[in-house]
Amino acid sequence: MYGAANAAVNLGNARTALGRYQEAYKAYGVALTLFSTLNDGVGQADAGMNMGIALRRLGDFVEAEAHLKDALVASTDPLSP
């Protein structure tokens, strides 16, 4: 499952590089779901941060801020691997 989660992040990165931010957001969402299932706080933080960046580029600053705050919490979770 880690492979699928990492692949989803990489797909999101490719779509971001192409300027396809809505598609990138969806790919990062898949990664976030997978990392959450794996209880991987670092992966959750990475996917959530990237979701926030995609939303920021789409102009949705309120939702971007929410994802970035969630990413910060996930990255500082003492139970994160």
N, C-alpha and C positions, 0 to 999 in steps of 0.2 A: 504494500500500500504506500510505502514511502516513495517508491519509484513513480507511482501515479501522481502523488502530491507534488513531487519535484518537477515532473513533466508539466503539470498544470501551471506551476509558477513560470517555467521556461516558456510555455506557450503564451502566457500573459505578457512576459517580457518582450517576446517577438512582436506581439500585437501592439504593445506600447511603442516600440521602435518604429512601427509602421503608421503610428498615429491613429490606430483603431482602438480608442480608449474604452468604448462600451464593451467590445469583445474582450479586451484585456480584463476589464472589471469582472466579467463573467468567469473567465478562466481562473482568476485569483480567488473568486468565490468558491469554485470547485476545490481549489487547493486548501482554502480555509476549512471547508467541511472535512476534508480528508485529514488534515493535521489535527483538527478538533477530535475526530474519531480516534486518532492515535495518541491523544493527550500530549501533543508536542507543542509546548508553549512557544518555543523559538520559531517553529514553522508557522504557527498561528500568527505570531507577531510579524513575520516576514510577509505572509499573504495579506494580512490586514493592512499593513503599511502600504503595500502596493495597491490595494483596493482604494485606499485613501488618496494616493497619488493619482490614480486613474480618474477618480471622481473630481479631484481638484482641477485636472485638465479639462474635464467636461463642464466645469463651472458650478458644480454642486458642492459648495464650500461647507455647508452645514453637515451633510452626510460624510464628506471627506474628514471633517474634524472628528466626527464620532468614530469612524474607523481608525483614525490615527490614535485617538485616546485608547481605544480597545487594544490596539497593537502595543501601546506603551505598557498597559496593564499586563498583557500576556508576556511581554519581554522581561518584566520584573517579577513574575510569579516565582516564588521560591521553589515550586515543584516542577518548574520547567527543566527539561533535560539539559 
